[in-house]
Amino acid sequence: MISYEPLFKTMKEKKISSYELAKRGFPRSTYYALKQGKSVTTNTVNQLCSLLHCSVSDIMEYVEDNSDI
């Protein structure tokens, strides 16, 4: 499964709040969808990379889901 934990770590390191992302044009609804681990488009990931000046790996990561085993 995809985890967005790297995003929140990156935001903390760069001292950027969800409020600051919203001021830069990032929809709050999309931010809260990320907080809940919901799917987002590659355009959303692209927008975050642009706003945070970071790479995709700073936004999300693949985590093995062992619940199916």
mmCIF file of the N, C-alpha and C atoms, coordinates in Angstrom:
data_MODEL
# 
_entry.id   MODEL 
# 
loop_
_atom_site.group_PDB 
_atom_site.id 
_atom_site.type_symbol 
_atom_site.label_atom_id 
_atom_site.label_alt_id 
_atom_site.label_comp_id 
_atom_site.label_asym_id 
_atom_site.label_entity_id 
_atom_site.label_seq_id 
_atom_site.pdbx_PDB_ins_code 
_atom_site.Cartn_x 
_atom_site.Cartn_y 
_atom_site.Cartn_z 
_atom_site.occupancy 
_atom_site.B_iso_or_equiv 
_atom_site.pdbx_formal_charge 
_atom_site.auth_seq_id 
_atom_site.auth_comp_id 
_atom_site.auth_asym_id 
_atom_site.auth_atom_id 
_atom_site.pdbx_PDB_model_num 
ATOM 1   N N  . MET A 1 1  ? 0.825  -1.174  0.000   1.00 0.00 ? 1  MET A N  1 
ATOM 2   C CA . MET A 1 1  ? 0.000  0.000   0.000   1.00 0.00 ? 1  MET A CA 1 
ATOM 3   C C  . MET A 1 1  ? 0.876  1.247   0.000   1.00 0.00 ? 1  MET A C  1 
ATOM 4   N N  . ILE A 1 2  ? 0.323  2.338   -0.425  1.00 0.00 ? 2  ILE A N  1 
ATOM 5   C CA . ILE A 1 2  ? 1.054  3.596   -0.483  1.00 0.00 ? 2  ILE A CA 1 
ATOM 6   C C  . ILE A 1 2  ? 0.872  4.349   0.834   1.00 0.00 ? 2  ILE A C  1 
ATOM 7   N N  . SER A 1 3  ? 1.971  4.815   1.386   1.00 0.00 ? 3  SER A N  1 
ATOM 8   C CA . SER A 1 3  ? 1.952  5.611   2.607   1.00 0.00 ? 3  SER A CA 1 
ATOM 9   C C  . SER A 1 3  ? 2.402  7.034   2.275   1.00 0.00 ? 3  SER A C  1 
ATOM 10  N N  . TYR A 1 4  ? 1.708  7.995   2.842   1.00 0.00 ? 4  TYR A N  1 
ATOM 11  C CA . TYR A 1 4  ? 2.071  9.406   2.648   1.00 0.00 ? 4  TYR A CA 1 
ATOM 12  C C  . TYR A 1 4  ? 2.825  9.959   3.850   1.00 0.00 ? 4  TYR A C  1 
ATOM 13  N N  . GLU A 1 5  ? 3.290  9.073   4.740   1.00 0.00 ? 5  GLU A N  1 
ATOM 14  C CA . GLU A 1 5  ? 4.046  9.500   5.904   1.00 0.00 ? 5  GLU A CA 1 
ATOM 15  C C  . GLU A 1 5  ? 5.259  10.358  5.517   1.00 0.00 ? 5  GLU A C  1 
ATOM 16  N N  . PRO A 1 6  ? 5.973  10.028  4.415   1.00 0.00 ? 6  PRO A N  1 
ATOM 17  C CA . PRO A 1 6  ? 7.101  10.887  4.034   1.00 0.00 ? 6  PRO A CA 1 
ATOM 18  C C  . PRO A 1 6  ? 6.692  12.341  3.787   1.00 0.00 ? 6  PRO A C  1 
ATOM 19  N N  . LEU A 1 7  ? 5.477  12.562  3.299   1.00 0.00 ? 7  LEU A N  1 
ATOM 20  C CA . LEU A 1 7  ? 4.990  13.921  3.076   1.00 0.00 ? 7  LEU A CA 1 
ATOM 21  C C  . LEU A 1 7  ? 4.965  14.699  4.378   1.00 0.00 ? 7  LEU A C  1 
ATOM 22  N N  . PHE A 1 8  ? 4.404  14.098  5.405   1.00 0.00 ? 8  PHE A N  1 
ATOM 23  C CA . PHE A 1 8  ? 4.266  14.804  6.679   1.00 0.00 ? 8  PHE A CA 1 
ATOM 24  C C  . PHE A 1 8  ? 5.625  15.037  7.336   1.00 0.00 ? 8  PHE A C  1 
ATOM 25  N N  . LYS A 1 9  ? 6.539  14.098  7.119   1.00 0.00 ? 9  LYS A N  1 
ATOM 26  C CA . LYS A 1 9  ? 7.911  14.270  7.615   1.00 0.00 ? 9  LYS A CA 1 
ATOM 27  C C  . LYS A 1 9  ? 8.594  15.419  6.857   1.00 0.00 ? 9  LYS A C  1 
ATOM 28  N N  . THR A 1 10 ? 8.411  15.447  5.542   1.00 0.00 ? 10 THR A N  1 
ATOM 29  C CA . THR A 1 10 ? 9.003  16.500  4.712   1.00 0.00 ? 10 THR A CA 1 
ATOM 30  C C  . THR A 1 10 ? 8.447  17.860  5.103   1.00 0.00 ? 10 THR A C  1 
ATOM 31  N N  . MET A 1 11 ? 7.146  17.926  5.308   1.00 0.00 ? 11 MET A N  1 
ATOM 32  C CA . MET A 1 11 ? 6.526  19.192  5.708   1.00 0.00 ? 11 MET A CA 1 
ATOM 33  C C  . MET A 1 11 ? 7.089  19.673  7.041   1.00 0.00 ? 11 MET A C  1 
ATOM 34  N N  . LYS A 1 12 ? 7.265  18.754  7.967   1.00 0.00 ? 12 LYS A N  1 
ATOM 35  C CA . LYS A 1 12 ? 7.811  19.114  9.281   1.00 0.00 ? 12 LYS A CA 1 
ATOM 36  C C  . LYS A 1 12 ? 9.249  19.626  9.154   1.00 0.00 ? 12 LYS A C  1 
ATOM 37  N N  . GLU A 1 13 ? 10.056 18.915  8.362   1.00 0.00 ? 13 GLU A N  1 
ATOM 38  C CA . GLU A 1 13 ? 11.453 19.316  8.160   1.00 0.00 ? 13 GLU A CA 1 
ATOM 39  C C  . GLU A 1 13 ? 11.555 20.692  7.514   1.00 0.00 ? 13 GLU A C  1 
ATOM 40  N N  . LYS A 1 14 ? 10.637 20.970  6.581   1.00 0.00 ? 14 LYS A N  1 
ATOM 41  C CA . LYS A 1 14 ? 10.662 22.249  5.870   1.00 0.00 ? 14 LYS A CA 1 
ATOM 42  C C  . LYS A 1 14 ? 9.840  23.327  6.579   1.00 0.00 ? 14 LYS A C  1 
ATOM 43  N N  . LYS A 1 15 ? 9.258  22.937  7.725   1.00 0.00 ? 15 LYS A N  1 
ATOM 44  C CA . LYS A 1 15 ? 8.442  23.865  8.522   1.00 0.00 ? 15 LYS A CA 1 
ATOM 45  C C  . LYS A 1 15 ? 7.301  24.481  7.699   1.00 0.00 ? 15 LYS A C  1 
ATOM 46  N N  . ILE A 1 16 ? 6.611  23.606  6.967   1.00 0.00 ? 16 ILE A N  1 
ATOM 47  C CA . ILE A 1 16 ? 5.472  24.030  6.156   1.00 0.00 ? 16 ILE A CA 1 
ATOM 48  C C  . ILE A 1 16 ? 4.222  23.357  6.709   1.00 0.00 ? 16 ILE A C  1 
ATOM 49  N N  . SER A 1 17 ? 3.258  24.150  7.103   1.00 0.00 ? 17 SER A N  1 
ATOM 50  C CA . SER A 1 17 ? 2.012  23.636  7.675   1.00 0.00 ? 17 SER A CA 1 
ATOM 51  C C  . SER A 1 17 ? 0.977  23.391  6.573   1.00 0.00 ? 17 SER A C  1 
ATOM 52  N N  . SER A 1 18 ? -0.102 22.723  6.951   1.00 0.00 ? 18 SER A N  1 
ATOM 53  C CA . SER A 1 18 ? -1.197 22.528  6.001   1.00 0.00 ? 18 SER A CA 1 
ATOM 54  C C  . SER A 1 18 ? -1.794 23.886  5.619   1.00 0.00 ? 18 SER A C  1 
ATOM 55  N N  . TYR A 1 19 ? -1.787 24.815  6.560   1.00 0.00 ? 19 TYR A N  1 
ATOM 56  C CA . TYR A 1 19 ? -2.271 26.171  6.280   1.00 0.00 ? 19 TYR A CA 1 
ATOM 57  C C  . TYR A 1 19 ? -1.403 26.833  5.206   1.00 0.00 ? 19 TYR A C  1 
ATOM 58  N N  . GLU A 1 20 ? -0.097 26.656  5.310   1.00 0.00 ? 20 GLU A N  1 
ATOM 59  C CA . GLU A 1 20 ? 0.818  27.236  4.323   1.00 0.00 ? 20 GLU A CA 1 
ATOM 60  C C  . GLU A 1 20 ? 0.594  26.600  2.949   1.00 0.00 ? 20 GLU A C  1 
ATOM 61  N N  . LEU A 1 21 ? 0.379  25.293  2.905   1.00 0.00 ? 21 LEU A N  1 
ATOM 62  C CA . LEU A 1 21 ? 0.084  24.629  1.623   1.00 0.00 ? 21 LEU A CA 1 
ATOM 63  C C  . LEU A 1 21 ? -1.184 25.213  1.014   1.00 0.00 ? 21 LEU A C  1 
ATOM 64  N N  . ALA A 1 22 ? -2.204 25.423  1.848   1.00 0.00 ? 22 ALA A N  1 
ATOM 65  C CA . ALA A 1 22 ? -3.465 25.991  1.357   1.00 0.00 ? 22 ALA A CA 1 
ATOM 66  C C  . ALA A 1 22 ? -3.243 27.401  0.809   1.00 0.00 ? 22 ALA A C  1 
ATOM 67  N N  . LYS A 1 23 ? -2.420 28.184  1.496   1.00 0.00 ? 23 LYS A N  1 
ATOM 68  C CA . LYS A 1 23 ? -2.114 29.535  1.014   1.00 0.00 ? 23 LYS A CA 1 
ATOM 69  C C  . LYS A 1 23 ? -1.412 29.500  -0.334  1.00 0.00 ? 23 LYS A C  1 
ATOM 70  N N  . ARG A 1 24 ? -0.678 28.421  -0.583  1.00 0.00 ? 24 ARG A N  1 
ATOM 71  C CA . ARG A 1 24 ? 0.042  28.262  -1.859  1.00 0.00 ? 24 ARG A CA 1 
ATOM 72  C C  . ARG A 1 24 ? -0.828 27.623  -2.937  1.00 0.00 ? 24 ARG A C  1 
ATOM 73  N N  . GLY A 1 25 ? -2.103 27.375  -2.608  1.00 0.00 ? 25 GLY A N  1 
ATOM 74  C CA . GLY A 1 25 ? -3.033 26.870  -3.611  1.00 0.00 ? 25 GLY A CA 1 
ATOM 75  C C  . GLY A 1 25 ? -3.330 25.386  -3.560  1.00 0.00 ? 25 GLY A C  1 
ATOM 76  N N  . PHE A 1 26 ? -2.832 24.691  -2.545  1.00 0.00 ? 26 PHE A N  1 
ATOM 77  C CA . PHE A 1 26 ? -3.101 23.254  -2.434  1.00 0.00 ? 26 PHE A CA 1 
ATOM 78  C C  . PHE A 1 26 ? -4.418 23.051  -1.687  1.00 0.00 ? 26 PHE A C  1 
ATOM 79  N N  . PRO A 1 27 ? -5.365 22.340  -2.292  1.00 0.00 ? 27 PRO A N  1 
ATOM 80  C CA . PRO A 1 27 ? -6.693 22.186  -1.675  1.00 0.00 ? 27 PRO A CA 1 
ATOM 81  C C  . PRO A 1 27 ? -6.640 21.478  -0.320  1.00 0.00 ? 27 PRO A C  1 
ATOM 82  N N  . ARG A 1 28 ? -7.313 22.050  0.649   1.00 0.00 ? 28 ARG A N  1 
ATOM 83  C CA . ARG A 1 28 ? -7.368 21.440  1.983   1.00 0.00 ? 28 ARG A CA 1 
ATOM 84  C C  . ARG A 1 28 ? -8.024 20.070  1.933   1.00 0.00 ? 28 ARG A C  1 
ATOM 85  N N  . SER A 1 29 ? -9.030 19.918  1.090   1.00 0.00 ? 29 SER A N  1 
ATOM 86  C CA . SER A 1 29 ? -9.722 18.627  0.983   1.00 0.00 ? 29 SER A CA 1 
ATOM 87  C C  . SER A 1 29 ? -8.757 17.533  0.526   1.00 0.00 ? 29 SER A C  1 
ATOM 88  N N  . THR A 1 30 ? -7.855 17.891  -0.367  1.00 0.00 ? 30 THR A N  1 
ATOM 89  C CA . THR A 1 30 ? -6.865 16.918  -0.842  1.00 0.00 ? 30 THR A CA 1 
ATOM 90  C C  . THR A 1 30 ? -5.864 16.600  0.255   1.00 0.00 ? 30 THR A C  1 
ATOM 91  N N  . TYR A 1 31 ? -5.488 17.616  1.019   1.00 0.00 ? 31 TYR A N  1 
ATOM 92  C CA . TYR A 1 31 ? -4.575 17.396  2.147   1.00 0.00 ? 31 TYR A CA 1 
ATOM 93  C C  . TYR A 1 31 ? -5.200 16.405  3.131   1.00 0.00 ? 31 TYR A C  1 
ATOM 94  N N  . TYR A 1 32 ? -6.480 16.601  3.458   1.00 0.00 ? 32 TYR A N  1 
ATOM 95  C CA . TYR A 1 32 ? -7.137 15.709  4.405   1.00 0.00 ? 32 TYR A CA 1 
ATOM 96  C C  . TYR A 1 32 ? -7.321 14.309  3.823   1.00 0.00 ? 32 TYR A C  1 
ATOM 97  N N  . ALA A 1 33 ? -7.494 14.204  2.524   1.00 0.00 ? 33 ALA A N  1 
ATOM 98  C CA . ALA A 1 33 ? -7.548 12.885  1.876   1.00 0.00 ? 33 ALA A CA 1 
ATOM 99  C C  . ALA A 1 33 ? -6.214 12.162  2.053   1.00 0.00 ? 33 ALA A C  1 
ATOM 100 N N  . LEU A 1 34 ? -5.114 12.896  1.919   1.00 0.00 ? 34 LEU A N  1 
ATOM 101 C CA . LEU A 1 34 ? -3.785 12.323  2.133   1.00 0.00 ? 34 LEU A CA 1 
ATOM 102 C C  . LEU A 1 34 ? -3.620 11.878  3.585   1.00 0.00 ? 34 LEU A C  1 
ATOM 103 N N  . LYS A 1 35 ? -4.108 12.681  4.513   1.00 0.00 ? 35 LYS A N  1 
ATOM 104 C CA . LYS A 1 35 ? -4.022 12.332  5.939   1.00 0.00 ? 35 LYS A CA 1 
ATOM 105 C C  . LYS A 1 35 ? -4.748 11.015  6.214   1.00 0.00 ? 35 LYS A C  1 
ATOM 106 N N  . GLN A 1 36 ? -5.806 10.753  5.458   1.00 0.00 ? 36 GLN A N  1 
ATOM 107 C CA . GLN A 1 36 ? -6.590 9.530   5.634   1.00 0.00 ? 36 GLN A CA 1 
ATOM 108 C C  . GLN A 1 36 ? -6.063 8.378   4.779   1.00 0.00 ? 36 GLN A C  1 
ATOM 109 N N  . GLY A 1 37 ? -4.995 8.627   4.012   1.00 0.00 ? 37 GLY A N  1 
ATOM 110 C CA . GLY A 1 37 ? -4.394 7.578   3.197   1.00 0.00 ? 37 GLY A CA 1 
ATOM 111 C C  . GLY A 1 37 ? -5.157 7.243   1.934   1.00 0.00 ? 37 GLY A C  1 
ATOM 112 N N  . LYS A 1 38 ? -6.009 8.137   1.483   1.00 0.00 ? 38 LYS A N  1 
ATOM 113 C CA . LYS A 1 38 ? -6.796 7.892   0.275   1.00 0.00 ? 38 LYS A CA 1 
ATOM 114 C C  . LYS A 1 38 ? -5.942 8.089   -0.976  1.00 0.00 ? 38 LYS A C  1 
ATOM 115 N N  . SER A 1 39 ? -6.419 7.571   -2.079  1.00 0.00 ? 39 SER A N  1 
ATOM 116 C CA . SER A 1 39 ? -5.703 7.697   -3.353  1.00 0.00 ? 39 SER A CA 1 
ATOM 117 C C  . SER A 1 39 ? -5.743 9.138   -3.856  1.00 0.00 ? 39 SER A C  1 
ATOM 118 N N  . VAL A 1 40 ? -4.652 9.538   -4.478  1.00 0.00 ? 40 VAL A N  1 
ATOM 119 C CA . VAL A 1 40 ? -4.589 10.845  -5.124  1.00 0.00 ? 40 VAL A CA 1 
ATOM 120 C C  . VAL A 1 40 ? -3.990 10.659  -6.514  1.00 0.00 ? 40 VAL A C  1 
ATOM 121 N N  . THR A 1 41 ? -4.170 11.639  -7.365  1.00 0.00 ? 41 THR A N  1 
ATOM 122 C CA . THR A 1 41 ? -3.664 11.549  -8.729  1.00 0.00 ? 41 THR A CA 1 
ATOM 123 C C  . THR A 1 41 ? -2.174 11.887  -8.786  1.00 0.00 ? 41 THR A C  1 
ATOM 124 N N  . THR A 1 42 ? -1.570 11.530  -9.889  1.00 0.00 ? 42 THR A N  1 
ATOM 125 C CA . THR A 1 42 ? -0.171 11.908  -10.089 1.00 0.00 ? 42 THR A CA 1 
ATOM 126 C C  . THR A 1 42 ? -0.046 13.431  -10.215 1.00 0.00 ? 42 THR A C  1 
ATOM 127 N N  . ASN A 1 43 ? -1.097 14.082  -10.674 1.00 0.00 ? 43 ASN A N  1 
ATOM 128 C CA . ASN A 1 43 ? -1.068 15.548  -10.729 1.00 0.00 ? 43 ASN A CA 1 
ATOM 129 C C  . ASN A 1 43 ? -0.944 16.136  -9.327  1.00 0.00 ? 43 ASN A C  1 
ATOM 130 N N  . THR A 1 44 ? -1.614 15.520  -8.370  1.00 0.00 ? 44 THR A N  1 
ATOM 131 C CA . THR A 1 44 ? -1.517 15.970  -6.978  1.00 0.00 ? 44 THR A CA 1 
ATOM 132 C C  . THR A 1 44 ? -0.094 15.792  -6.456  1.00 0.00 ? 44 THR A C  1 
ATOM 133 N N  . VAL A 1 45 ? 0.488  14.639  -6.723  1.00 0.00 ? 45 VAL A N  1 
ATOM 134 C CA . VAL A 1 45 ? 1.868  14.384  -6.296  1.00 0.00 ? 45 VAL A CA 1 
ATOM 135 C C  . VAL A 1 45 ? 2.802  15.393  -6.957  1.00 0.00 ? 45 VAL A C  1 
ATOM 136 N N  . ASN A 1 46 ? 2.576  15.652  -8.231  1.00 0.00 ? 46 ASN A N  1 
ATOM 137 C CA . ASN A 1 46 ? 3.379  16.632  -8.961  1.00 0.00 ? 46 ASN A CA 1 
ATOM 138 C C  . ASN A 1 46 ? 3.264  18.015  -8.314  1.00 0.00 ? 46 ASN A C  1 
ATOM 139 N N  . GLN A 1 47 ? 2.044  18.404  -7.960  1.00 0.00 ? 47 GLN A N  1 
ATOM 140 C CA . GLN A 1 47 ? 1.825  19.711  -7.340  1.00 0.00 ? 47 GLN A CA 1 
ATOM 141 C C  . GLN A 1 47 ? 2.557  19.804  -5.995  1.00 0.00 ? 47 GLN A C  1 
ATOM 142 N N  . LEU A 1 48 ? 2.494  18.740  -5.205  1.00 0.00 ? 48 LEU A N  1 
ATOM 143 C CA . LEU A 1 48 ? 3.191  18.740  -3.921  1.00 0.00 ? 48 LEU A CA 1 
ATOM 144 C C  . LEU A 1 48 ? 4.700  18.837  -4.111  1.00 0.00 ? 48 LEU A C  1 
ATOM 145 N N  . CYS A 1 49 ? 5.228  18.083  -5.068  1.00 0.00 ? 49 CYS A N  1 
ATOM 146 C CA . CYS A 1 49 ? 6.670  18.141  -5.339  1.00 0.00 ? 49 CYS A CA 1 
ATOM 147 C C  . CYS A 1 49 ? 7.086  19.561  -5.730  1.00 0.00 ? 49 CYS A C  1 
ATOM 148 N N  . SER A 1 50 ? 6.260  20.201  -6.524  1.00 0.00 ? 50 SER A N  1 
ATOM 149 C CA . SER A 1 50 ? 6.546  21.566  -6.953  1.00 0.00 ? 50 SER A CA 1 
ATOM 150 C C  . SER A 1 50 ? 6.473  22.543  -5.780  1.00 0.00 ? 50 SER A C  1 
ATOM 151 N N  . LEU A 1 51 ? 5.430  22.431  -4.975  1.00 0.00 ? 51 LEU A N  1 
ATOM 152 C CA . LEU A 1 51 ? 5.257  23.342  -3.841  1.00 0.00 ? 51 LEU A CA 1 
ATOM 153 C C  . LEU A 1 51 ? 6.334  23.162  -2.765  1.00 0.00 ? 51 LEU A C  1 
ATOM 154 N N  . LEU A 1 52 ? 6.734  21.905  -2.554  1.00 0.00 ? 52 LEU A N  1 
ATOM 155 C CA . LEU A 1 52 ? 7.699  21.605  -1.491  1.00 0.00 ? 52 LEU A CA 1 
ATOM 156 C C  . LEU A 1 52 ? 9.140  21.510  -1.993  1.00 0.00 ? 52 LEU A C  1 
ATOM 157 N N  . HIS A 1 53 ? 9.319  21.622  -3.323  1.00 0.00 ? 53 HIS A N  1 
ATOM 158 C CA . HIS A 1 53 ? 10.658 21.506  -3.931  1.00 0.00 ? 53 HIS A CA 1 
ATOM 159 C C  . HIS A 1 53 ? 11.340 20.219  -3.456  1.00 0.00 ? 53 HIS A C  1 
ATOM 160 N N  . CYS A 1 54 ? 10.671 19.096  -3.761  1.00 0.00 ? 54 CYS A N  1 
ATOM 161 C CA . CYS A 1 54 ? 11.194 17.808  -3.326  1.00 0.00 ? 54 CYS A CA 1 
ATOM 162 C C  . CYS A 1 54 ? 10.894 16.745  -4.383  1.00 0.00 ? 54 CYS A C  1 
ATOM 163 N N  . SER A 1 55 ? 11.314 15.526  -4.111  1.00 0.00 ? 55 SER A N  1 
ATOM 164 C CA . SER A 1 55 ? 11.082 14.434  -5.055  1.00 0.00 ? 55 SER A CA 1 
ATOM 165 C C  . SER A 1 55 ? 9.877  13.603  -4.597  1.00 0.00 ? 55 SER A C  1 
ATOM 166 N N  . VAL A 1 56 ? 9.433  12.715  -5.468  1.00 0.00 ? 56 VAL A N  1 
ATOM 167 C CA . VAL A 1 56 ? 8.283  11.864  -5.176  1.00 0.00 ? 56 VAL A CA 1 
ATOM 168 C C  . VAL A 1 56 ? 8.522  11.042  -3.912  1.00 0.00 ? 56 VAL A C  1 
ATOM 169 N N  . SER A 1 57 ? 9.734  10.556  -3.714  1.00 0.00 ? 57 SER A N  1 
ATOM 170 C CA . SER A 1 57 ? 10.027 9.741   -2.526  1.00 0.00 ? 57 SER A CA 1 
ATOM 171 C C  . SER A 1 57 ? 9.918  10.541  -1.233  1.00 0.00 ? 57 SER A C  1 
ATOM 172 N N  . ASP A 1 58 ? 9.912  11.864  -1.330  1.00 0.00 ? 58 ASP A N  1 
ATOM 173 C CA . ASP A 1 58 ? 9.698  12.708  -0.154  1.00 0.00 ? 58 ASP A CA 1 
ATOM 174 C C  . ASP A 1 58 ? 8.209  12.906  0.135   1.00 0.00 ? 58 ASP A C  1 
ATOM 175 N N  . ILE A 1 59 ? 7.361  12.390  -0.759  1.00 0.00 ? 59 ILE A N  1 
ATOM 176 C CA . ILE A 1 59 ? 5.908  12.542  -0.639  1.00 0.00 ? 59 ILE A CA 1 
ATOM 177 C C  . ILE A 1 59 ? 5.246  11.226  -0.245  1.00 0.00 ? 59 ILE A C  1 
ATOM 178 N N  . MET A 1 60 ? 5.700  10.140  -0.858  1.00 0.00 ? 60 MET A N  1 
ATOM 179 C CA . MET A 1 60 ? 5.042  8.856   -0.619  1.00 0.00 ? 60 MET A CA 1 
ATOM 180 C C  . MET A 1 60 ? 6.021  7.704   -0.751  1.00 0.00 ? 60 MET A C  1 
ATOM 181 N N  . GLU A 1 61 ? 5.602  6.543   -0.197  1.00 0.00 ? 61 GLU A N  1 
ATOM 182 C CA . GLU A 1 61 ? 6.417  5.335   -0.283  1.00 0.00 ? 61 GLU A CA 1 
ATOM 183 C C  . GLU A 1 61 ? 5.510  4.121   -0.319  1.00 0.00 ? 61 GLU A C  1 
ATOM 184 N N  . TYR A 1 62 ? 6.028  3.052   -0.863  1.00 0.00 ? 62 TYR A N  1 
ATOM 185 C CA . TYR A 1 62 ? 5.294  1.790   -0.870  1.00 0.00 ? 62 TYR A CA 1 
ATOM 186 C C  . TYR A 1 62 ? 5.628  1.026   0.400   1.00 0.00 ? 62 TYR A C  1 
ATOM 187 N N  . VAL A 1 63 ? 4.588  0.567   1.087   1.00 0.00 ? 63 VAL A N  1 
ATOM 188 C CA . VAL A 1 63 ? 4.763  -0.235  2.292   1.00 0.00 ? 63 VAL A CA 1 
ATOM 189 C C  . VAL A 1 63 ? 4.069  -1.569  2.076   1.00 0.00 ? 63 VAL A C  1 
ATOM 190 N N  . GLU A 1 64 ? 4.795  -2.632  2.301   1.00 0.00 ? 64 GLU A N  1 
ATOM 191 C CA . GLU A 1 64 ? 4.238  -3.982  2.129   1.00 0.00 ? 64 GLU A CA 1 
ATOM 192 C C  . GLU A 1 64 ? 3.026  -4.156  3.035   1.00 0.00 ? 64 GLU A C  1 
ATOM 193 N N  . ASP A 1 65 ? 1.931  -4.633  2.463   1.00 0.00 ? 65 ASP A N  1 
ATOM 194 C CA . ASP A 1 65 ? 0.704  -4.880  3.217   1.00 0.00 ? 65 ASP A CA 1 
ATOM 195 C C  . ASP A 1 65 ? 0.611  -6.377  3.476   1.00 0.00 ? 65 ASP A C  1 
ATOM 196 N N  . ASN A 1 66 ? 0.860  -6.771  4.701   1.00 0.00 ? 66 ASN A N  1 
ATOM 197 C CA . ASN A 1 66 ? 0.862  -8.200  5.053   1.00 0.00 ? 66 ASN A CA 1 
ATOM 198 C C  . ASN A 1 66 ? -0.481 -8.682  5.567   1.00 0.00 ? 66 ASN A C  1 
ATOM 199 N N  . SER A 1 67 ? -1.503 -7.859  5.492   1.00 0.00 ? 67 SER A N  1 
ATOM 200 C CA . SER A 1 67 ? -2.812 -8.265  6.023   1.00 0.00 ? 67 SER A CA 1 
ATOM 201 C C  . SER A 1 67 ? -3.483 -9.342  5.187   1.00 0.00 ? 67 SER A C  1 
ATOM 202 N N  . ASP A 1 68 ? -3.044 -9.512  3.932   1.00 0.00 ? 68 ASP A N  1 
ATOM 203 C CA . ASP A 1 68 ? -3.637 -10.509 3.051   1.00 0.00 ? 68 ASP A CA 1 
ATOM 204 C C  . ASP A 1 68 ? -3.034 -11.893 3.253   1.00 0.00 ? 68 ASP A C  1 
ATOM 205 N N  . ILE A 1 69 ? -1.995 -11.963 4.038   1.00 0.00 ? 69 ILE A N  1 
ATOM 206 C CA . ILE A 1 69 ? -1.280 -13.252 4.210   1.00 0.00 ? 69 ILE A CA 1 
ATOM 207 C C  . ILE A 1 69 ? -1.944 -14.096 5.276   1.00 0.00 ? 69 ILE A C  1 
# 
